[in-house]
Amino acid sequence: LPTKQWYQRRVRATAGLCVASALFGAALGYFYSIKFSAAKSASSCCNTTIKKDCSKVVDCADMEDLAKGKTVYCRCWQSKKFPYCDGSHNAYNLKTGDNLGPLVITNNKE
């Protein structure tokens, strides 16, 4: 019959194996997620054409310069008239299943 010491060694060995397996699984999952999330983020950029030479695209508008009525700004990055909306989000939404729309600023000041 196995002794008490044999059972204790067996429990420690099993626990060590479980810890080693968990660490290996965590490391494997981490590297797998890094590899595939980096590939996904590079291919899923919403801005594919506008000012790609800049680290960040920033457009400014003064409230005084806005036309009376409304000014419509693009938020989907697909507009040929960027930063203004040309309705390209409609085709983009159909293609991607997204629900983007423009930013509409109304100027009622005379």
Backbone atoms as SQL, in Angstrom:
CREATE TABLE atoms (id INTEGER PRIMARY KEY, chain TEXT, resi INTEGER, resn TEXT, atom TEXT, x REAL, y REAL, z REAL);
INSERT INTO atoms VALUES
  (1, 'A', 1, 'LEU', 'N', 0.831, -1.187, 0.000),
  (2, 'A', 1, 'LEU', 'CA', 0.000, 0.000, 0.000),
  (3, 'A', 1, 'LEU', 'C', 0.876, 1.252, 0.000),
  (4, 'A', 2, 'PRO', 'N', 0.423, 2.297, -0.722),
  (5, 'A', 2, 'PRO', 'CA', 1.189, 3.541, -0.732),
  (6, 'A', 2, 'PRO', 'C', 1.160, 4.195, 0.643),
  (7, 'A', 3, 'THR', 'N', 2.262, 4.840, 0.944),
  (8, 'A', 3, 'THR', 'CA', 2.374, 5.505, 2.245),
  (9, 'A', 3, 'THR', 'C', 1.833, 6.926, 2.169),
  (10, 'A', 4, 'LYS', 'N', 1.751, 7.546, 3.356),
  (11, 'A', 4, 'LYS', 'CA', 1.279, 8.925, 3.435),
  (12, 'A', 4, 'LYS', 'C', 2.235, 9.849, 2.678),
  (13, 'A', 5, 'GLN', 'N', 3.532, 9.615, 2.779),
  (14, 'A', 5, 'GLN', 'CA', 4.530, 10.424, 2.070),
  (15, 'A', 5, 'GLN', 'C', 4.367, 10.294, 0.558),
  (16, 'A', 6, 'TRP', 'N', 4.050, 9.118, 0.100),
  (17, 'A', 6, 'TRP', 'CA', 3.855, 8.914, -1.331),
  (18, 'A', 6, 'TRP', 'C', 2.683, 9.754, -1.822),
  (19, 'A', 7, 'TYR', 'N', 1.573, 9.758, -1.046),
  (20, 'A', 7, 'TYR', 'CA', 0.418, 10.571, -1.417),
  (21, 'A', 7, 'TYR', 'C', 0.763, 12.058, -1.426),
  (22, 'A', 8, 'GLN', 'N', 1.523, 12.503, -0.440),
  (23, 'A', 8, 'GLN', 'CA', 1.910, 13.913, -0.359),
  (24, 'A', 8, 'GLN', 'C', 2.759, 14.309, -1.572),
  (25, 'A', 9, 'ARG', 'N', 3.737, 13.454, -1.923),
  (26, 'A', 9, 'ARG', 'CA', 4.565, 13.737, -3.103),
  (27, 'A', 9, 'ARG', 'C', 3.713, 13.757, -4.367),
  (28, 'A', 10, 'ARG', 'N', 2.761, 12.861, -4.433),
  (29, 'A', 10, 'ARG', 'CA', 1.884, 12.769, -5.603),
  (30, 'A', 10, 'ARG', 'C', 1.020, 14.035, -5.731),
  (31, 'A', 11, 'VAL', 'N', 0.512, 14.542, -4.626),
  (32, 'A', 11, 'VAL', 'CA', -0.298, 15.760, -4.616),
  (33, 'A', 11, 'VAL', 'C', 0.558, 16.945, -5.031),
  (34, 'A', 12, 'ARG', 'N', 1.779, 17.046, -4.487),
  (35, 'A', 12, 'ARG', 'CA', 2.669, 18.156, -4.870),
  (36, 'A', 12, 'ARG', 'C', 3.041, 18.089, -6.342),
  (37, 'A', 13, 'ALA', 'N', 3.303, 16.915, -6.840),
  (38, 'A', 13, 'ALA', 'CA', 3.646, 16.769, -8.261),
  (39, 'A', 13, 'ALA', 'C', 2.463, 17.141, -9.140),
  (40, 'A', 14, 'THR', 'N', 1.276, 16.724, -8.744),
  (41, 'A', 14, 'THR', 'CA', 0.080, 17.052, -9.513),
  (42, 'A', 14, 'THR', 'C', -0.186, 18.555, -9.476),
  (43, 'A', 15, 'ALA', 'N', -0.042, 19.158, -8.313),
  (44, 'A', 15, 'ALA', 'CA', -0.242, 20.610, -8.184),
  (45, 'A', 15, 'ALA', 'C', 0.784, 21.360, -9.032),
  (46, 'A', 16, 'GLY', 'N', 2.028, 20.917, -9.004),
  (47, 'A', 16, 'GLY', 'CA', 3.070, 21.546, -9.819),
  (48, 'A', 16, 'GLY', 'C', 2.766, 21.429, -11.299),
  (49, 'A', 17, 'LEU', 'N', 2.273, 20.283, -11.706),
  (50, 'A', 17, 'LEU', 'CA', 1.913, 20.077, -13.107),
  (51, 'A', 17, 'LEU', 'C', 0.750, 20.988, -13.500),
  (52, 'A', 18, 'CYS', 'N', -0.215, 21.144, -12.601),
  (53, 'A', 18, 'CYS', 'CA', -1.354, 22.035, -12.885),
  (54, 'A', 18, 'CYS', 'C', -0.886, 23.480, -13.022),
  (55, 'A', 19, 'VAL', 'N', -0.016, 23.925, -12.131),
  (56, 'A', 19, 'VAL', 'CA', 0.496, 25.294, -12.196),
  (57, 'A', 19, 'VAL', 'C', 1.298, 25.492, -13.476),
  (58, 'A', 20, 'ALA', 'N', 2.148, 24.548, -13.810),
  (59, 'A', 20, 'ALA', 'CA', 2.950, 24.655, -15.027),
  (60, 'A', 20, 'ALA', 'C', 2.052, 24.681, -16.268),
  (61, 'A', 21, 'SER', 'N', 1.012, 23.857, -16.276),
  (62, 'A', 21, 'SER', 'CA', 0.088, 23.853, -17.418),
  (63, 'A', 21, 'SER', 'C', -0.655, 25.177, -17.527),
  (64, 'A', 22, 'ALA', 'N', -1.079, 25.724, -16.395),
  (65, 'A', 22, 'ALA', 'CA', -1.788, 27.001, -16.407),
  (66, 'A', 22, 'ALA', 'C', -0.881, 28.118, -16.910),
  (67, 'A', 23, 'LEU', 'N', 0.363, 28.151, -16.471),
  (68, 'A', 23, 'LEU', 'CA', 1.312, 29.171, -16.924),
  (69, 'A', 23, 'LEU', 'C', 1.588, 29.038, -18.413),
  (70, 'A', 24, 'PHE', 'N', 1.765, 27.812, -18.869),
  (71, 'A', 24, 'PHE', 'CA', 2.001, 27.596, -20.294),
  (72, 'A', 24, 'PHE', 'C', 0.787, 28.047, -21.115),
  (73, 'A', 25, 'GLY', 'N', -0.418, 27.698, -20.657),
  (74, 'A', 25, 'GLY', 'CA', -1.632, 28.106, -21.362),
  (75, 'A', 25, 'GLY', 'C', -1.793, 29.617, -21.382),
  (76, 'A', 26, 'ALA', 'N', -1.479, 30.278, -20.260),
  (77, 'A', 26, 'ALA', 'CA', -1.582, 31.738, -20.208),
  (78, 'A', 26, 'ALA', 'C', -0.581, 32.378, -21.164),
  (79, 'A', 27, 'ALA', 'N', 0.642, 31.888, -21.177),
  (80, 'A', 27, 'ALA', 'CA', 1.656, 32.444, -22.077),
  (81, 'A', 27, 'ALA', 'C', 1.278, 32.214, -23.537),
  (82, 'A', 28, 'LEU', 'N', 0.794, 31.035, -23.837),
  (83, 'A', 28, 'LEU', 'CA', 0.386, 30.727, -25.203),
  (84, 'A', 28, 'LEU', 'C', -0.788, 31.622, -25.620),
  (85, 'A', 29, 'GLY', 'N', -1.769, 31.797, -24.752),
  (86, 'A', 29, 'GLY', 'CA', -2.895, 32.670, -25.040),
  (87, 'A', 29, 'GLY', 'C', -2.472, 34.112, -25.225),
  (88, 'A', 30, 'TYR', 'N', -1.535, 34.568, -24.399),
  (89, 'A', 30, 'TYR', 'CA', -1.048, 35.944, -24.507),
  (90, 'A', 30, 'TYR', 'C', -0.375, 36.179, -25.861),
  (91, 'A', 31, 'PHE', 'N', 0.536, 35.304, -26.248),
  (92, 'A', 31, 'PHE', 'CA', 1.236, 35.488, -27.513),
  (93, 'A', 31, 'PHE', 'C', 0.289, 35.327, -28.714),
  (94, 'A', 32, 'TYR', 'N', -0.650, 34.429, -28.603),
  (95, 'A', 32, 'TYR', 'CA', -1.652, 34.255, -29.656),
  (96, 'A', 32, 'TYR', 'C', -2.483, 35.524, -29.818),
  (97, 'A', 33, 'SER', 'N', -2.918, 36.112, -28.691),
  (98, 'A', 33, 'SER', 'CA', -3.737, 37.325, -28.772),
  (99, 'A', 33, 'SER', 'C', -2.935, 38.504, -29.301),
  (100, 'A', 34, 'ILE', 'N', -1.667, 38.610, -28.930),
  (101, 'A', 34, 'ILE', 'CA', -0.815, 39.696, -29.432),
  (102, 'A', 34, 'ILE', 'C', -0.665, 39.578, -30.945),
  (103, 'A', 35, 'LYS', 'N', -0.404, 38.390, -31.422),
  (104, 'A', 35, 'LYS', 'CA', -0.193, 38.198, -32.850),
  (105, 'A', 35, 'LYS', 'C', -1.447, 38.550, -33.651),
  (106, 'A', 36, 'PHE', 'N', -2.589, 38.053, -33.224),
  (107, 'A', 36, 'PHE', 'CA', -3.798, 38.253, -34.004),
  (108, 'A', 36, 'PHE', 'C', -4.459, 39.599, -33.760),
  (109, 'A', 37, 'SER', 'N', -4.307, 40.193, -32.589),
  (110, 'A', 37, 'SER', 'CA', -4.897, 41.521, -32.371),
  (111, 'A', 37, 'SER', 'C', -4.096, 42.576, -33.127),
  (112, 'A', 38, 'ALA', 'N', -2.787, 42.425, -33.245),
  (113, 'A', 38, 'ALA', 'CA', -1.979, 43.375, -34.014),
  (114, 'A', 38, 'ALA', 'C', -2.336, 43.298, -35.490),
  (115, 'A', 39, 'ALA', 'N', -2.530, 42.094, -35.999),
  (116, 'A', 39, 'ALA', 'CA', -2.891, 41.948, -37.410),
  (117, 'A', 39, 'ALA', 'C', -4.282, 42.518, -37.666),
  (118, 'A', 40, 'LYS', 'N', -5.188, 42.320, -36.731),
  (119, 'A', 40, 'LYS', 'CA', -6.547, 42.818, -36.908),
  (120, 'A', 40, 'LYS', 'C', -6.583, 44.332, -36.848),
  (121, 'A', 41, 'SER', 'N', -5.885, 44.937, -35.884),
  (122, 'A', 41, 'SER', 'CA', -5.959, 46.389, -35.735),
  (123, 'A', 41, 'SER', 'C', -5.338, 47.105, -36.933),
  (124, 'A', 42, 'ALA', 'N', -4.309, 46.537, -37.522),
  (125, 'A', 42, 'ALA', 'CA', -3.702, 47.172, -38.689),
  (126, 'A', 42, 'ALA', 'C', -4.638, 47.109, -39.898),
  (127, 'A', 43, 'SER', 'N', -5.399, 46.039, -40.009),
  (128, 'A', 43, 'SER', 'CA', -6.270, 45.897, -41.172),
  (129, 'A', 43, 'SER', 'C', -7.648, 46.514, -40.963),
  (130, 'A', 44, 'SER', 'N', -7.980, 46.894, -39.732),
  (131, 'A', 44, 'SER', 'CA', -9.317, 47.423, -39.483),
  (132, 'A', 44, 'SER', 'C', -9.317, 48.925, -39.221),
  (133, 'A', 45, 'CYS', 'N', -8.328, 49.626, -39.741),
  (134, 'A', 45, 'CYS', 'CA', -8.315, 51.082, -39.602),
  (135, 'A', 45, 'CYS', 'C', -9.484, 51.664, -40.377),
  (136, 'A', 46, 'CYS', 'N', -10.179, 52.620, -39.757),
  (137, 'A', 46, 'CYS', 'CA', -11.293, 53.241, -40.481),
  (138, 'A', 46, 'CYS', 'C', -10.776, 54.316, -41.435),
  (139, 'A', 47, 'ASN', 'N', -9.651, 54.943, -41.129),
  (140, 'A', 47, 'ASN', 'CA', -9.061, 55.937, -42.023),
  (141, 'A', 47, 'ASN', 'C', -8.059, 55.240, -42.931),
  (142, 'A', 48, 'THR', 'N', -8.426, 55.064, -44.185),
  (143, 'A', 48, 'THR', 'CA', -7.537, 54.366, -45.112),
  (144, 'A', 48, 'THR', 'C', -6.860, 55.296, -46.114),
  (145, 'A', 49, 'THR', 'N', -7.317, 56.571, -46.210),
  (146, 'A', 49, 'THR', 'CA', -6.759, 57.434, -47.252),
  (147, 'A', 49, 'THR', 'C', -6.458, 58.864, -46.830),
  (148, 'A', 50, 'ILE', 'N', -7.039, 59.373, -45.771),
  (149, 'A', 50, 'ILE', 'CA', -6.976, 60.801, -45.466),
  (150, 'A', 50, 'ILE', 'C', -5.790, 61.145, -44.576),
  (151, 'A', 51, 'LYS', 'N', -4.902, 62.015, -45.072),
  (152, 'A', 51, 'LYS', 'CA', -3.750, 62.543, -44.327),
  (153, 'A', 51, 'LYS', 'C', -2.961, 61.440, -43.629),
  (154, 'A', 52, 'LYS', 'N', -2.632, 60.385, -44.338),
  (155, 'A', 52, 'LYS', 'CA', -1.917, 59.257, -43.748),
  (156, 'A', 52, 'LYS', 'C', -0.493, 59.616, -43.345),
  (157, 'A', 53, 'ASP', 'N', 0.028, 60.747, -43.843),
  (158, 'A', 53, 'ASP', 'CA', 1.376, 61.169, -43.474),
  (159, 'A', 53, 'ASP', 'C', 1.398, 61.839, -42.101),
  (160, 'A', 54, 'CYS', 'N', 0.246, 62.137, -41.525),
  (161, 'A', 54, 'CYS', 'CA', 0.156, 62.774, -40.204),
  (162, 'A', 54, 'CYS', 'C', -0.038, 61.701, -39.132),
  (163, 'A', 55, 'SER', 'N', 0.509, 61.961, -37.943),
  (164, 'A', 55, 'SER', 'CA', 0.317, 61.009, -36.854),
  (165, 'A', 55, 'SER', 'C', -1.096, 61.070, -36.297),
  (166, 'A', 56, 'LYS', 'N', -1.756, 62.239, -36.431),
  (167, 'A', 56, 'LYS', 'CA', -3.134, 62.396, -35.974),
  (168, 'A', 56, 'LYS', 'C', -3.811, 63.421, -36.871),
  (169, 'A', 57, 'VAL', 'N', -4.995, 63.103, -37.350),
  (170, 'A', 57, 'VAL', 'CA', -5.732, 64.011, -38.216),
  (171, 'A', 57, 'VAL', 'C', -6.575, 64.943, -37.350),
  (172, 'A', 58, 'VAL', 'N', -6.331, 66.249, -37.495),
  (173, 'A', 58, 'VAL', 'CA', -7.090, 67.251, -36.756),
  (174, 'A', 58, 'VAL', 'C', -7.531, 68.323, -37.743),
  (175, 'A', 59, 'ASP', 'N', -8.826, 68.618, -37.778),
  (176, 'A', 59, 'ASP', 'CA', -9.368, 69.699, -38.589),
  (177, 'A', 59, 'ASP', 'C', -10.113, 70.638, -37.653),
  (178, 'A', 60, 'CYS', 'N', -9.908, 71.938, -37.832),
  (179, 'A', 60, 'CYS', 'CA', -10.538, 72.946, -36.981),
  (180, 'A', 60, 'CYS', 'C', -11.470, 73.826, -37.803),
  (181, 'A', 61, 'ALA', 'N', -12.502, 74.324, -37.156),
  (182, 'A', 61, 'ALA', 'CA', -13.422, 75.257, -37.801),
  (183, 'A', 61, 'ALA', 'C', -13.846, 76.289, -36.759),
  (184, 'A', 62, 'ASP', 'N', -13.837, 77.554, -37.141),
  (185, 'A', 62, 'ASP', 'CA', -14.322, 78.612, -36.266),
  (186, 'A', 62, 'ASP', 'C', -15.830, 78.704, -36.400),
  (187, 'A', 63, 'MET', 'N', -16.493, 78.948, -35.298),
  (188, 'A', 63, 'MET', 'CA', -17.949, 79.061, -35.330),
  (189, 'A', 63, 'MET', 'C', -18.390, 80.195, -36.253),
  (190, 'A', 64, 'GLU', 'N', -17.599, 81.262, -36.316),
  (191, 'A', 64, 'GLU', 'CA', -17.956, 82.391, -37.175),
  (192, 'A', 64, 'GLU', 'C', -17.886, 82.027, -38.657),
  (193, 'A', 65, 'ASP', 'N', -17.054, 81.052, -39.005),
  (194, 'A', 65, 'ASP', 'CA', -16.875, 80.658, -40.398),
  (195, 'A', 65, 'ASP', 'C', -17.931, 79.673, -40.891),
  (196, 'A', 66, 'LEU', 'N', -18.705, 79.121, -39.976),
  (197, 'A', 66, 'LEU', 'CA', -19.717, 78.153, -40.395),
  (198, 'A', 66, 'LEU', 'C', -20.815, 78.850, -41.183),
  (199, 'A', 67, 'ALA', 'N', -21.264, 78.202, -42.209),
  (200, 'A', 67, 'ALA', 'CA', -22.323, 78.773, -43.050),
  (201, 'A', 67, 'ALA', 'C', -23.615, 78.847, -42.251),
  (202, 'A', 68, 'LYS', 'N', -24.432, 79.844, -42.598),
  (203, 'A', 68, 'LYS', 'CA', -25.749, 79.931, -41.950),
  (204, 'A', 68, 'LYS', 'C', -26.520, 78.672, -42.332),
  (205, 'A', 69, 'GLY', 'N', -27.201, 78.114, -41.391),
  (206, 'A', 69, 'GLY', 'CA', -27.900, 76.855, -41.632),
  (207, 'A', 69, 'GLY', 'C', -27.145, 75.737, -40.963),
  (208, 'A', 70, 'LYS', 'N', -26.681, 74.762, -41.729),
  (209, 'A', 70, 'LYS', 'CA', -25.976, 73.634, -41.109),
  (210, 'A', 70, 'LYS', 'C', -24.725, 73.268, -41.891),
  (211, 'A', 71, 'THR', 'N', -23.754, 72.764, -41.155),
  (212, 'A', 71, 'THR', 'CA', -22.524, 72.227, -41.732),
  (213, 'A', 71, 'THR', 'C', -22.455, 70.770, -41.309),
  (214, 'A', 72, 'VAL', 'N', -22.152, 69.882, -42.257),
  (215, 'A', 72, 'VAL', 'CA', -22.174, 68.448, -41.997),
  (216, 'A', 72, 'VAL', 'C', -20.756, 67.899, -42.144),
  (217, 'A', 73, 'TYR', 'N', -20.229, 67.323, -41.047),
  (218, 'A', 73, 'TYR', 'CA', -18.870, 66.791, -41.015),
  (219, 'A', 73, 'TYR', 'C', -18.881, 65.265, -41.069),
  (220, 'A', 74, 'CYS', 'N', -17.900, 64.717, -41.775),
  (221, 'A', 74, 'CYS', 'CA', -17.748, 63.270, -41.924),
  (222, 'A', 74, 'CYS', 'C', -17.193, 62.657, -40.641),
  (223, 'A', 75, 'ARG', 'N', -17.731, 61.490, -40.270),
  (224, 'A', 75, 'ARG', 'CA', -17.188, 60.723, -39.150),
  (225, 'A', 75, 'ARG', 'C', -16.785, 59.314, -39.565),
  (226, 'A', 76, 'CYS', 'N', -16.978, 58.956, -40.832),
  (227, 'A', 76, 'CYS', 'CA', -16.669, 57.590, -41.271),
  (228, 'A', 76, 'CYS', 'C', -15.329, 57.501, -41.996),
  (229, 'A', 77, 'TRP', 'N', -14.719, 58.611, -42.282),
  (230, 'A', 77, 'TRP', 'CA', -13.424, 58.690, -42.973),
  (231, 'A', 77, 'TRP', 'C', -13.492, 58.267, -44.436),
  (232, 'A', 78, 'GLN', 'N', -14.658, 58.119, -44.991),
  (233, 'A', 78, 'GLN', 'CA', -14.778, 57.656, -46.372),
  (234, 'A', 78, 'GLN', 'C', -15.090, 58.777, -47.349),
  (235, 'A', 79, 'SER', 'N', -15.382, 59.985, -46.854),
  (236, 'A', 79, 'SER', 'CA', -15.818, 61.096, -47.699),
  (237, 'A', 79, 'SER', 'C', -14.706, 61.573, -48.633),
  (238, 'A', 80, 'LYS', 'N', -15.071, 61.845, -49.859),
  (239, 'A', 80, 'LYS', 'CA', -14.121, 62.418, -50.822),
  (240, 'A', 80, 'LYS', 'C', -13.948, 63.916, -50.581),
  (241, 'A', 81, 'LYS', 'N', -14.828, 64.504, -49.782),
  (242, 'A', 81, 'LYS', 'CA', -14.764, 65.935, -49.466),
  (243, 'A', 81, 'LYS', 'C', -14.340, 66.155, -48.000),
  (244, 'A', 82, 'PHE', 'N', -13.642, 65.196, -47.415),
  (245, 'A', 82, 'PHE', 'CA', -13.273, 65.261, -45.997),
  (246, 'A', 82, 'PHE', 'C', -12.631, 66.604, -45.670),
  (247, 'A', 83, 'PRO', 'N', -12.984, 67.269, -44.583),
  (248, 'A', 83, 'PRO', 'CA', -13.721, 66.802, -43.420),
  (249, 'A', 83, 'PRO', 'C', -15.235, 66.917, -43.553),
  (250, 'A', 84, 'TYR', 'N', -15.721, 67.338, -44.712),
  (251, 'A', 84, 'TYR', 'CA', -17.167, 67.467, -44.894),
  (252, 'A', 84, 'TYR', 'C', -17.762, 66.153, -45.383),
  (253, 'A', 85, 'CYS', 'N', -18.990, 65.895, -45.016),
  (254, 'A', 85, 'CYS', 'CA', -19.675, 64.658, -45.383),
  (255, 'A', 85, 'CYS', 'C', -20.195, 64.742, -46.816),
  (256, 'A', 86, 'ASP', 'N', -20.025, 63.662, -47.565),
  (257, 'A', 86, 'ASP', 'CA', -20.614, 63.581, -48.904),
  (258, 'A', 86, 'ASP', 'C', -21.588, 62.402, -49.005),
  (259, 'A', 87, 'GLY', 'N', -21.946, 61.799, -47.861),
  (260, 'A', 87, 'GLY', 'CA', -22.888, 60.682, -47.850),
  (261, 'A', 87, 'GLY', 'C', -22.241, 59.321, -48.024),
  (262, 'A', 88, 'SER', 'N', -20.912, 59.268, -48.064),
  (263, 'A', 88, 'SER', 'CA', -20.217, 57.989, -48.259),
  (264, 'A', 88, 'SER', 'C', -20.487, 56.997, -47.136),
  (265, 'A', 89, 'HIS', 'N', -20.934, 57.482, -45.979),
  (266, 'A', 89, 'HIS', 'CA', -21.192, 56.579, -44.857),
  (267, 'A', 89, 'HIS', 'C', -22.308, 55.583, -45.174),
  (268, 'A', 90, 'ASN', 'N', -23.192, 55.927, -46.091),
  (269, 'A', 90, 'ASN', 'CA', -24.277, 55.001, -46.433),
  (270, 'A', 90, 'ASN', 'C', -23.729, 53.707, -47.037),
  (271, 'A', 91, 'ALA', 'N', -22.843, 53.817, -47.995),
  (272, 'A', 91, 'ALA', 'CA', -22.232, 52.627, -48.610),
  (273, 'A', 91, 'ALA', 'C', -21.319, 51.919, -47.606),
  (274, 'A', 92, 'TYR', 'N', -20.589, 52.694, -46.809),
  (275, 'A', 92, 'TYR', 'CA', -19.704, 52.132, -45.792),
  (276, 'A', 92, 'TYR', 'C', -20.511, 51.309, -44.782),
  (277, 'A', 93, 'ASN', 'N', -21.643, 51.853, -44.342),
  (278, 'A', 93, 'ASN', 'CA', -22.480, 51.135, -43.376),
  (279, 'A', 93, 'ASN', 'C', -23.029, 49.840, -43.951),
  (280, 'A', 94, 'LEU', 'N', -23.436, 49.855, -45.224),
  (281, 'A', 94, 'LEU', 'CA', -23.919, 48.630, -45.859),
  (282, 'A', 94, 'LEU', 'C', -22.819, 47.585, -45.948),
  (283, 'A', 95, 'LYS', 'N', -21.606, 48.030, -46.262),
  (284, 'A', 95, 'LYS', 'CA', -20.482, 47.110, -46.437),
  (285, 'A', 95, 'LYS', 'C', -20.015, 46.520, -45.107),
  (286, 'A', 96, 'THR', 'N', -19.983, 47.334, -44.051),
  (287, 'A', 96, 'THR', 'CA', -19.399, 46.898, -42.781),
  (288, 'A', 96, 'THR', 'C', -20.419, 46.509, -41.725),
  (289, 'A', 97, 'GLY', 'N', -21.683, 46.873, -41.923),
  (290, 'A', 97, 'GLY', 'CA', -22.682, 46.614, -40.900),
  (291, 'A', 97, 'GLY', 'C', -22.641, 47.635, -39.778),
  (292, 'A', 98, 'ASP', 'N', -21.904, 48.700, -39.975),
  (293, 'A', 98, 'ASP', 'CA', -21.792, 49.758, -38.970),
  (294, 'A', 98, 'ASP', 'C', -22.994, 50.690, -39.053),
  (295, 'A', 99, 'ASN', 'N', -23.062, 51.670, -38.177),
  (296, 'A', 99, 'ASN', 'CA', -24.184, 52.606, -38.196),
  (297, 'A', 99, 'ASN', 'C', -23.709, 54.055, -38.084),
  (298, 'A', 100, 'LEU', 'N', -22.564, 54.346, -38.691),
  (299, 'A', 100, 'LEU', 'CA', -22.005, 55.696, -38.630),
  (300, 'A', 100, 'LEU', 'C', -22.868, 56.700, -39.369),
  (301, 'A', 101, 'GLY', 'N', -22.840, 57.911, -38.874),
  (302, 'A', 101, 'GLY', 'CA', -23.513, 59.024, -39.529),
  (303, 'A', 101, 'GLY', 'C', -22.663, 60.267, -39.349),
  (304, 'A', 102, 'PRO', 'N', -23.036, 61.371, -39.959),
  (305, 'A', 102, 'PRO', 'CA', -22.227, 62.581, -39.894),
  (306, 'A', 102, 'PRO', 'C', -22.448, 63.346, -38.594),
  (307, 'A', 103, 'LEU', 'N', -21.562, 64.295, -38.344),
  (308, 'A', 103, 'LEU', 'CA', -21.749, 65.273, -37.276),
  (309, 'A', 103, 'LEU', 'C', -22.371, 66.503, -37.938),
  (310, 'A', 104, 'VAL', 'N', -23.545, 66.902, -37.488),
  (311, 'A', 104, 'VAL', 'CA', -24.259, 68.030, -38.073),
  (312, 'A', 104, 'VAL', 'C', -24.231, 69.172, -37.068),
  (313, 'A', 105, 'ILE', 'N', -23.681, 70.323, -37.490),
  (314, 'A', 105, 'ILE', 'CA', -23.644, 71.521, -36.648),
  (315, 'A', 105, 'ILE', 'C', -24.545, 72.562, -37.282),
  (316, 'A', 106, 'THR', 'N', -25.497, 73.034, -36.505),
  (317, 'A', 106, 'THR', 'CA', -26.447, 74.022, -37.004),
  (318, 'A', 106, 'THR', 'C', -26.075, 75.389, -36.468),
  (319, 'A', 107, 'ASN', 'N', -26.042, 76.385, -37.372),
  (320, 'A', 107, 'ASN', 'CA', -25.728, 77.766, -37.017),
  (321, 'A', 107, 'ASN', 'C', -26.957, 78.621, -37.325),
  (322, 'A', 108, 'ASN', 'N', -27.680, 78.959, -36.288),
  (323, 'A', 108, 'ASN', 'CA', -28.881, 79.760, -36.448),
  (324, 'A', 108, 'ASN', 'C', -28.617, 81.239, -36.141),
  (325, 'A', 109, 'LYS', 'N', -27.386, 81.573, -35.821),
  (326, 'A', 109, 'LYS', 'CA', -27.050, 82.941, -35.466),
  (327, 'A', 109, 'LYS', 'C', -27.012, 83.832, -36.711),
  (328, 'A', 110, 'GLU', 'N', -27.554, 85.004, -36.597),
  (329, 'A', 110, 'GLU', 'CA', -27.563, 85.935, -37.746),
  (330, 'A', 110, 'GLU', 'C', -26.423, 86.901, -37.647);
